Amino acid sequence: MPILNWIGKDAVVNHDKDVPFRLLKKNKSKSVGDSENLIIEGDNLEALKALLPHYQNKIKCIYIDPPYNTGNEKWVYNDNVNSPKIRKWLGKVVGKQDEDLTRHDKWLCMMYPRLKLLRELLTEDGLIFISIDDDEHDNLEIILKEIFGEENFISNIIWQKVYSTKNQSKRISVDHEYIVSYAKNIENADFNLLPRTEKMNKSYQNRDNDPKGPWASGDLISAEERKNGHFIITGPHGDEFDCPPGKHWSYSKINMMKFLKENKLWFGKTGKNFPRIKQYLNEVQGRKPSTLFLYQEAGHTDEAKKELKKFFKEADEPFPTPKPSRLIKQILHLSSQKNSIILDSFAGSGTTAQAVLELNKEDGGNRKFILVELESEICKNTTSQRVKNVIKGYDDVSGTGGGFQYAVLDKKLFNSDGRINDECTFEELASYLYFTETKTILDTKKISETLLDTHNETQIHLMFKGVGKNNLDRKFLSTLDKNKDKIIYADKCTLDDSTLEKYKTVFKQIPYEVKKEF
């Protein structure tokens, strides 16, 4: 398999291992309700590393819309790489192609460690979708093959991003972008059917007043050679039909006779035409996805800008390159289940959250989203504000309900080798364990001695007076309400299972290091 090399690759190929683990600190004033949905403000590389101990192998669908690196946009490569080859690029704005020939190297250095962490977060049947255009499409393809394995490639989806040809184009009007899709493990990957459009349903009619309702006719002939693929079908007027030479019936004789008896074969208005099979509308579950996403069903860039304008009427352009929510919903229809977790680590204007919340409202799902946005002002004033409007409602659109936690990256709890910092405080460890246990961020003001908080009617306790000094014994347990469900973190437990059960207690050992594979 071809391998792509570029300046700085040696420094970033394993850089994900060197990124420190950070805590997530909740900003209560910017959060909405009590929810497992997350909006994280901060560098997405460090945010992904912070999520890894809690969400490894748990994200069903990842959608990202990274910088396209066209040479005209401005984005800052904000990372901790110490290689001299890369340091000269840090904090600089990417130049135009004729001014800075290293912009592709720089983009690859930014993307590579992030893609490695994203792969670790995916479930074994998880899928990743990446929007991109021609500037970096070929480079992205090669590093995805290297990180995910070329056998896990799904497809290059073509999204028709505009609804009319741009006559002002110098040469050829560029009417599409790509969405590159990969599976973590192709053997486990599965795509859902897409919902049918109203236009598709209109093609179903009831030409013979069939009690089963509207239907469309389908071909009964196959070019695939089959044993006993030739036999006679007798029509309603005694006409006999067999397949043309070189063709075969798609169904066995037993099934064809059954279809005939059930009035499932259509011989045309006269009853003398070559038979076709009736496909009933009420039996159609959906439609197969295609690699071509037309704007009529997946939206377009102009629609995306108008959609965003509904949330920010006063702003001229709150975010320059939003995606339409219909595009993300199309992807979620394909790749998620009703209880899936969806991640977008280049969150931008927050379209992914809108798509998740609206899809949940439509089908009664309980999908969760995690968004990460680097730019503080965008995250506070655009990403989270849009999501708030979707939850509460906007214009004449009713709200979806729900909520989210707004978090920022806090202190380093674990070193890059995965071991806990010696200076770790009770509150820092409590925040980490509470998030691990509940997927919600602890409000440290609610801590009362060992009780961190109550989540889903279960008390979460932490015994921590220093590393290795925390034993759960009968004396401590007797001070707690025996009628409350409890999870207690400590170093050791001297009680037997029957005593723990009597006090409705689950003991968990304090982890002083995260898993080595992180």
C-alpha positions as CSV (number, residue, x, y, z in Angstrom):
1,M,0.0,0.0,0.0
2,P,1.4,3.4,-0.9
3,I,2.5,5.5,2.1
4,L,2.5,9.3,2.1
5,N,5.5,11.1,3.5
6,W,5.7,14.9,4.2
7,I,7.9,17.3,6.3
8,G,7.1,16.7,9.9
9,K,5.4,13.3,9.7
10,D,8.0,11.7,11.9
11,A,7.1,14.1,14.7
12,V,3.3,13.6,14.5
13,V,2.9,10.0,13.6
14,N,2.8,9.0,17.3
15,H,2.1,12.4,18.8
16,D,-1.3,11.3,20.0
17,K,0.5,9.3,22.7
18,D,2.2,12.4,24.0
19,V,-0.9,14.6,24.3
20,P,-1.7,15.0,28.1
21,F,-5.0,13.9,29.6
22,R,-7.0,16.9,30.7
23,L,-10.1,17.3,32.8
24,L,-13.3,18.8,31.5
25,K,-14.6,21.7,33.5
26,K,-18.3,22.6,33.3
27,N,-19.4,26.1,32.7
28,K,-22.9,26.1,34.3
29,S,-24.0,29.5,33.0
30,K,-23.4,28.4,29.4
31,S,-25.0,24.9,29.8
32,V,-28.6,24.0,29.2
33,G,-30.3,21.5,31.5
34,D,-28.7,18.3,32.7
35,S,-27.7,16.2,29.7
36,E,-25.0,13.9,28.4
37,N,-24.7,16.1,25.3
38,L,-21.4,17.9,25.3
39,I,-20.1,21.1,23.8
40,I,-16.3,21.4,24.5
41,E,-14.4,24.7,24.0
42,G,-10.7,24.0,23.2
43,D,-8.2,22.4,21.0
44,N,-9.7,19.3,19.5
45,L,-6.6,17.2,19.8
46,E,-6.5,17.7,23.6
47,A,-10.3,17.4,23.8
48,L,-10.2,14.1,22.0
49,K,-7.6,12.8,24.4
50,A,-9.7,14.0,27.3
51,L,-12.6,12.0,26.0
52,L,-10.7,8.9,25.3
53,P,-10.8,7.2,28.8
54,H,-14.6,7.7,28.8
55,Y,-15.6,7.1,25.2
56,Q,-13.1,4.7,23.7
57,N,-15.0,2.3,21.4
58,K,-18.3,4.1,22.2
59,I,-18.9,6.6,19.3
60,K,-21.1,5.2,16.6
61,C,-20.8,8.0,14.1
62,I,-18.2,10.7,13.6
63,Y,-18.7,13.6,11.2
64,I,-16.1,16.2,10.7
65,D,-15.7,19.2,8.4
66,P,-12.1,20.2,8.8
67,P,-10.4,23.2,7.2
68,Y,-10.2,22.6,3.4
69,N,-6.8,24.3,3.2
70,T,-7.7,26.2,0.0
71,G,-5.1,28.9,0.6
72,N,-7.7,31.5,1.0
73,E,-9.0,30.6,4.4
74,K,-7.4,31.4,7.8
75,W,-6.9,28.7,10.4
76,V,-4.3,28.4,13.1
77,Y,-2.5,25.1,13.7
78,N,-2.7,25.0,17.5
79,D,-0.7,22.1,18.8
80,N,2.1,21.1,21.2
81,V,4.4,19.5,18.7
82,N,8.0,20.4,19.7
83,S,9.7,19.3,16.5
84,P,11.8,22.1,15.0
85,K,10.3,21.2,11.6
86,I,6.8,22.0,12.8
87,R,7.5,24.8,15.3
88,K,8.2,27.2,12.6
89,W,4.6,26.8,11.4
90,L,2.9,27.1,14.8
91,G,0.6,30.0,15.2
92,K,1.0,31.1,11.6
93,V,-1.8,31.7,9.1
94,V,-1.7,29.3,6.2
95,G,-0.5,31.1,3.1
96,K,-1.7,31.0,-0.4
97,Q,-0.4,28.2,-2.6
98,D,2.0,30.4,-4.5
99,E,3.3,32.0,-1.3
100,D,3.7,29.0,1.0
101,L,4.3,25.6,-0.6
102,T,4.4,23.9,2.9
103,R,0.7,24.4,3.6
104,H,-0.2,20.7,2.6
105,D,2.5,19.5,5.0
106,K,1.1,21.6,7.7
107,W,-2.5,20.4,7.1
108,L,-1.3,16.8,7.2
109,C,0.5,17.4,10.5
110,M,-2.7,18.8,12.0
111,M,-4.9,16.0,10.7
112,Y,-2.9,12.9,11.4
113,P,-2.9,12.6,15.2
114,R,-6.5,13.8,15.3
115,L,-7.6,11.0,13.0
116,K,-5.7,8.4,15.1
117,L,-7.6,9.5,18.2
118,L,-11.0,9.6,16.3
119,R,-10.5,6.0,15.2
120,E,-9.9,4.9,18.8
121,L,-13.2,6.5,19.9
122,L,-15.3,4.6,17.3
123,T,-17.3,1.5,18.1
124,E,-16.3,-1.7,16.3
125,D,-19.2,-1.1,13.9
126,G,-18.6,2.7,13.9
127,L,-18.3,4.9,10.8
128,I,-16.5,8.2,10.1
129,F,-17.5,10.8,7.5
130,I,-15.2,13.6,6.5
131,S,-16.2,16.5,4.3
132,I,-13.4,17.7,2.0
133,D,-12.8,19.3,-1.4
134,D,-10.1,18.8,-4.1
135,D,-7.3,20.7,-2.3
136,E,-6.6,17.9,0.2
137,H,-8.9,15.1,-1.0
138,D,-6.0,13.0,-2.4
139,N,-3.8,13.5,0.7
140,L,-6.7,12.7,3.0
141,E,-7.4,9.4,1.2
142,I,-3.9,8.2,1.6
143,I,-3.5,8.9,5.3
144,L,-7.0,7.4,6.0
145,K,-5.8,4.2,4.3
146,E,-2.7,4.3,6.5
147,I,-4.7,4.9,9.8
148,F,-7.9,3.0,9.1
149,G,-6.7,0.4,6.6
150,E,-7.6,0.4,3.0
151,E,-9.9,-2.6,3.5
152,N,-12.1,-0.4,5.7
153,F,-12.9,2.2,2.9
154,I,-16.6,2.6,2.4
155,S,-17.0,5.2,-0.4
156,N,-16.4,8.7,-1.7
157,I,-19.8,10.4,-1.5
158,I,-20.4,13.2,-3.9
159,W,-22.4,16.0,-2.4
160,Q,-24.0,18.5,-4.9
161,K,-23.4,21.6,-2.9
162,V,-24.9,24.1,-5.3
163,Y,-28.2,24.1,-7.2
164,S,-27.1,26.0,-10.3
165,T,-23.9,26.3,-12.4
166,K,-21.7,29.2,-11.4
167,N,-21.2,31.1,-14.7
168,Q,-18.6,33.4,-13.1
169,S,-16.2,30.4,-12.8
170,K,-13.0,30.9,-14.7
171,R,-13.0,27.4,-16.2
172,I,-15.4,24.7,-14.9
173,S,-18.0,25.3,-12.3
174,V,-17.2,23.3,-9.2
175,D,-20.6,22.0,-8.0
176,H,-19.7,19.3,-5.6
177,E,-17.6,18.4,-2.5
178,Y,-16.6,15.0,-1.2
179,I,-17.6,13.1,1.9
180,V,-15.0,10.4,2.5
181,S,-16.4,7.5,4.6
182,Y,-14.5,4.7,6.4
183,A,-15.4,2.0,8.8
184,K,-13.4,1.1,11.9
185,N,-14.0,-2.5,10.9
186,I,-15.6,-3.2,7.5
187,E,-16.8,-6.7,8.7
188,N,-19.0,-5.1,11.3
189,A,-20.2,-2.0,9.4
190,D,-23.8,-1.7,8.4
191,F,-25.7,1.0,6.7
192,N,-29.4,1.8,7.4
193,L,-31.9,2.4,4.6
194,L,-32.7,6.1,3.9
195,P,-36.2,7.3,4.3
196,R,-38.2,7.6,1.1
197,T,-39.1,10.9,-0.4
198,E,-42.6,12.1,-1.1
199,K,-41.7,12.1,-4.8
200,M,-40.7,8.5,-4.7
201,N,-43.9,7.5,-2.9
202,K,-46.0,9.2,-5.6
203,S,-44.7,6.7,-8.1
204,Y,-46.7,4.0,-6.3
205,Q,-50.3,3.7,-7.7
206,N,-53.1,1.2,-7.5
207,R,-53.9,0.5,-11.1
208,D,-56.1,-2.6,-10.4
209,N,-57.7,-1.6,-7.1
210,D,-55.5,-4.1,-5.2
211,P,-56.7,-4.4,-1.6
212,K,-53.0,-4.2,-0.5
213,G,-52.8,-0.6,-1.6
214,P,-50.5,1.4,-4.0
215,W,-47.7,-0.5,-5.7
216,A,-45.0,-0.1,-8.4
217,S,-43.9,-2.8,-10.7
218,G,-40.4,-4.4,-10.7
219,D,-38.4,-6.5,-13.1
220,L,-38.6,-10.3,-12.8
221,I,-35.6,-11.0,-15.1
222,S,-32.0,-11.5,-14.0
223,A,-28.8,-11.9,-16.1
224,E,-27.4,-14.1,-13.3
225,E,-27.4,-17.8,-14.3
226,R,-29.6,-19.8,-11.9
227,K,-30.4,-23.5,-11.7
228,N,-34.0,-24.1,-13.0
229,G,-34.1,-20.5,-14.0
230,H,-36.4,-21.2,-17.0
231,F,-40.1,-22.2,-16.7
232,I,-43.4,-21.2,-18.1
233,I,-45.7,-18.6,-16.5
234,T,-49.3,-18.5,-17.7
235,G,-51.0,-15.2,-17.8
236,P,-54.7,-14.4,-17.0
237,H,-55.7,-14.9,-20.7
238,G,-53.7,-18.2,-21.2
239,D,-50.6,-16.5,-22.6
240,E,-47.4,-18.3,-21.8
241,F,-44.2,-16.5,-20.8
242,D,-40.6,-17.6,-20.4
243,C,-37.4,-15.6,-20.0
244,P,-35.6,-14.5,-23.2
245,P,-32.4,-16.5,-24.1
246,G,-29.5,-15.7,-21.8
247,K,-31.8,-14.4,-19.1
248,H,-33.4,-16.1,-16.0
249,W,-36.3,-15.6,-13.7
250,S,-35.2,-13.8,-10.5
251,Y,-37.4,-16.1,-8.3
252,S,-37.9,-19.9,-8.1
253,K,-40.9,-21.5,-9.7
254,I,-42.5,-22.1,-6.3
255,N,-42.3,-18.4,-5.5
256,M,-43.6,-17.4,-8.9
257,M,-46.6,-19.6,-8.6
258,K,-47.2,-18.1,-5.1
259,F,-47.0,-14.6,-6.5
260,L,-49.4,-15.5,-9.3
261,K,-51.9,-16.9,-6.8
262,E,-51.6,-13.8,-4.6
263,N,-52.2,-11.4,-7.5
264,K,-48.7,-10.1,-7.1
265,L,-47.8,-10.3,-10.8
266,W,-48.8,-7.6,-13.2
267,F,-49.5,-8.4,-16.9
268,G,-50.3,-4.8,-17.9
269,K,-53.7,-3.3,-18.5
270,T,-54.6,-5.8,-21.2
271,G,-53.4,-8.8,-19.1
272,K,-51.2,-9.9,-22.1
273,N,-47.9,-8.1,-21.3
274,F,-44.7,-9.7,-20.0
275,P,-45.2,-10.1,-16.2
276,R,-43.7,-7.8,-13.6
277,I,-43.8,-8.1,-9.9
278,K,-45.8,-5.8,-7.7
279,Q,-43.8,-4.0,-5.0
280,Y,-46.3,-2.5,-2.4
281,L,-45.7,0.9,-0.8
282,N,-46.6,-0.4,2.6
283,E,-43.9,-3.1,2.4
284,V,-41.1,-0.7,1.4
285,Q,-39.0,0.1,4.4
286,G,-36.7,2.7,2.8
287,R,-34.2,3.1,0.0
288,K,-30.6,2.1,-0.5
289,P,-28.1,4.9,0.0
290,S,-26.2,6.2,-3.1
291,T,-22.8,7.7,-3.4
292,L,-24.5,10.8,-5.0
293,F,-26.1,13.2,-2.5
294,L,-28.2,15.6,-4.6
295,Y,-29.1,19.0,-3.2
296,Q,-32.8,18.3,-3.4
297,E,-32.4,15.8,-0.5
298,A,-29.2,16.8,1.2
299,G,-29.4,20.6,1.0
300,H,-26.9,23.0,-0.5
301,T,-24.6,25.8,0.7
302,D,-27.0,28.6,0.1
303,E,-29.6,26.8,2.2
304,A,-27.0,26.3,4.9
305,K,-26.3,30.1,5.1
306,K,-30.0,30.9,5.1
307,E,-30.6,28.3,7.8
308,L,-27.8,29.8,10.0
309,K,-29.2,33.3,9.4
310,K,-32.4,32.3,11.1
311,F,-30.5,31.9,14.4
312,F,-28.4,35.1,14.0
313,K,-30.4,37.8,12.3
314,E,-28.1,40.6,13.5
315,A,-24.9,39.0,12.3
316,D,-23.6,39.5,8.7
317,E,-21.9,36.1,8.6
318,P,-21.6,34.3,12.0
319,F,-19.8,31.4,10.3
320,P,-18.5,31.5,6.7
321,T,-18.9,27.9,5.6
322,P,-21.8,26.1,7.3
323,K,-23.2,22.8,6.2
324,P,-27.0,22.3,5.8
325,S,-28.6,20.3,8.6
326,R,-30.2,18.1,5.9
327,L,-26.8,16.9,4.8
328,I,-25.9,15.8,8.4
329,K,-29.3,14.2,8.9
330,Q,-28.8,12.2,5.8
331,I,-25.5,10.9,7.2
332,L,-27.1,10.1,10.6
333,H,-30.0,8.3,8.9
334,L,-27.4,6.0,7.3
335,S,-25.0,5.5,10.2
336,S,-26.7,5.8,13.6
337,Q,-29.2,4.0,15.8
338,K,-31.7,5.7,18.1
339,N,-29.3,5.5,21.1
340,S,-26.0,6.3,19.3
341,I,-23.4,8.8,20.3
342,I,-22.3,11.2,17.5
343,L,-19.1,13.2,17.6
344,D,-18.1,16.3,15.6
345,S,-14.6,17.6,16.6
346,F,-14.7,20.5,14.1
347,A,-18.0,21.8,15.3
348,G,-18.1,25.2,13.7
349,S,-21.6,26.5,13.6
350,G,-23.1,23.5,15.4
351,T,-25.0,21.9,12.5
352,T,-24.3,18.4,13.8
353,A,-26.0,19.1,17.1
354,Q,-29.1,20.5,15.3
355,A,-29.3,17.4,13.1
356,V,-29.1,15.1,16.1
357,L,-31.7,16.9,18.1
358,E,-34.1,17.2,15.1
359,L,-33.7,13.6,14.2
360,N,-34.4,12.6,17.8
361,K,-37.6,14.6,17.7
362,E,-38.7,13.0,14.4
363,D,-38.1,9.4,15.4
364,G,-38.2,9.4,19.2
365,G,-34.5,8.6,19.4
366,N,-32.1,9.3,22.3
367,R,-28.9,10.0,20.3
368,K,-26.2,12.0,22.1
369,F,-23.9,14.6,20.5
370,I,-20.4,15.7,21.4
371,L,-19.1,18.8,19.7
372,V,-15.6,20.3,20.0
373,E,-14.8,23.8,18.8
374,L,-11.4,25.4,19.1
375,E,-12.2,29.1,18.7
376,S,-13.6,30.4,22.0
377,E,-15.7,33.2,20.5
378,I,-17.2,30.9,17.9
379,C,-18.0,28.2,20.5
380,K,-19.6,30.6,22.9
381,N,-21.4,32.9,20.5
382,T,-22.2,30.7,17.5
383,T,-22.0,26.9,18.2
384,S,-23.7,26.8,21.6
385,Q,-26.1,29.7,20.8
386,R,-27.4,27.9,17.8
387,V,-27.9,24.7,19.8
388,K,-29.8,26.7,22.5
389,N,-32.1,28.1,19.8
390,V,-32.8,24.6,18.4
391,I,-33.7,23.3,21.8
392,K,-36.0,26.3,22.6
393,G,-37.3,26.9,19.1
394,Y,-36.7,29.7,16.6
395,D,-38.8,31.6,14.1
396,D,-41.9,29.5,13.5
397,V,-40.0,26.2,14.3
398,S,-40.8,24.6,17.6
399,G,-38.1,23.5,19.9
400,T,-36.6,20.0,20.1
401,G,-36.1,20.0,23.8
402,G,-33.0,18.5,25.4
403,G,-29.9,20.1,26.8
404,F,-26.1,20.1,26.8
405,Q,-23.2,20.6,29.1
406,Y,-20.7,23.4,28.1
407,A,-17.2,22.5,29.1
408,V,-13.7,23.8,28.7
409,L,-10.4,22.0,29.0
410,D,-9.0,22.1,32.5
411,K,-5.9,20.9,34.3
412,K,-3.8,17.9,33.3
413,L,-4.9,15.1,35.6
414,F,-2.8,12.3,34.1
415,N,0.7,12.6,32.6
416,S,1.4,11.6,29.0
417,D,2.4,8.1,30.4
418,G,-1.1,7.7,31.8
419,R,-0.2,8.0,35.5
420,I,-2.0,10.4,37.8
421,N,-0.2,13.7,38.7
422,D,1.3,13.7,42.2
423,E,-0.4,17.1,42.9
424,C,-3.8,15.7,42.1
425,T,-6.5,17.2,44.4
426,F,-9.7,15.6,45.7
427,E,-11.8,17.8,43.5
428,E,-9.8,17.0,40.4
429,L,-10.0,13.2,40.9
430,A,-13.7,13.6,41.8
431,S,-14.4,15.4,38.5
432,Y,-12.7,12.7,36.5
433,L,-14.4,9.8,38.3
434,Y,-17.8,11.4,38.2
435,F,-17.6,12.0,34.5
436,T,-16.4,8.4,33.9
437,E,-19.3,7.1,35.9
438,T,-22.2,9.4,34.6
439,K,-21.0,11.0,31.4
440,T,-22.0,14.3,33.0
441,I,-19.7,16.9,34.4
442,L,-19.5,17.4,38.2
443,D,-20.5,20.7,39.8
444,T,-17.8,20.7,42.5
445,K,-20.0,23.1,44.6
446,K,-22.3,20.2,45.2
447,I,-19.6,18.0,46.9
448,S,-20.4,17.2,50.5
449,E,-17.5,15.4,52.2
450,T,-17.3,12.1,50.3
451,L,-20.6,12.5,48.4
452,L,-19.9,14.0,45.0
453,D,-23.5,14.1,43.8
454,T,-26.6,11.9,43.2
455,H,-27.1,10.8,39.6
456,N,-30.2,8.8,38.5
457,E,-31.0,8.2,42.2
458,T,-27.5,6.7,42.9
459,Q,-25.1,8.4,45.2
460,I,-21.5,8.7,43.9
461,H,-18.9,8.7,46.7
462,L,-15.1,9.2,46.6
463,M,-12.8,8.3,49.6
464,F,-9.5,10.1,48.9
465,K,-7.0,11.3,51.5
466,G,-4.0,10.6,49.3
467,V,-2.8,7.8,47.1
468,G,-3.2,4.3,48.8
469,K,-4.8,5.6,52.0
470,N,-8.5,5.0,51.4
471,N,-10.2,1.9,52.7
472,L,-13.9,1.2,52.6
473,D,-14.8,-0.4,55.8
474,R,-17.9,-1.0,58.0
475,K,-17.3,2.1,60.1
476,F,-17.5,4.4,57.1
477,L,-20.4,2.5,55.5
478,S,-22.4,2.8,58.7
479,T,-22.4,6.6,58.4
480,L,-24.3,6.4,55.1
481,D,-28.0,5.9,54.4
482,K,-28.4,2.2,53.9
483,N,-31.6,2.7,51.8
484,K,-29.8,4.8,49.1
485,D,-28.1,3.2,46.1
486,K,-24.4,4.0,46.3
487,I,-21.2,3.7,44.2
488,I,-18.1,4.2,46.4
489,Y,-14.6,4.7,45.0
490,A,-11.7,3.8,47.3
491,D,-8.4,2.0,47.2
492,K,-9.5,-1.2,49.1
493,C,-12.7,-2.7,50.5
494,T,-12.6,-4.9,53.6
495,L,-16.3,-5.8,53.4
496,D,-17.9,-9.0,52.0
497,D,-20.5,-9.0,49.2
498,S,-23.4,-9.6,51.5
499,T,-22.6,-6.5,53.6
500,L,-22.2,-4.4,50.4
501,E,-25.5,-5.7,49.2
502,K,-27.2,-4.9,52.5
503,Y,-26.1,-1.3,52.2
504,K,-27.0,-1.2,48.5
505,T,-23.3,-0.4,47.7
506,V,-21.1,-1.0,44.7
507,F,-17.4,-0.7,45.4
508,K,-15.0,0.5,42.7
509,Q,-11.2,0.8,42.9
510,I,-9.7,4.3,42.3
511,P,-7.8,4.2,39.0
512,Y,-4.4,5.9,39.4
513,E,-3.6,5.5,35.8
514,V,-5.5,5.3,32.6
515,K,-5.3,2.2,30.3
516,K,-1.9,1.7,28.7
517,E,-3.4,1.7,25.2
518,F,-4.5,5.3,25.6
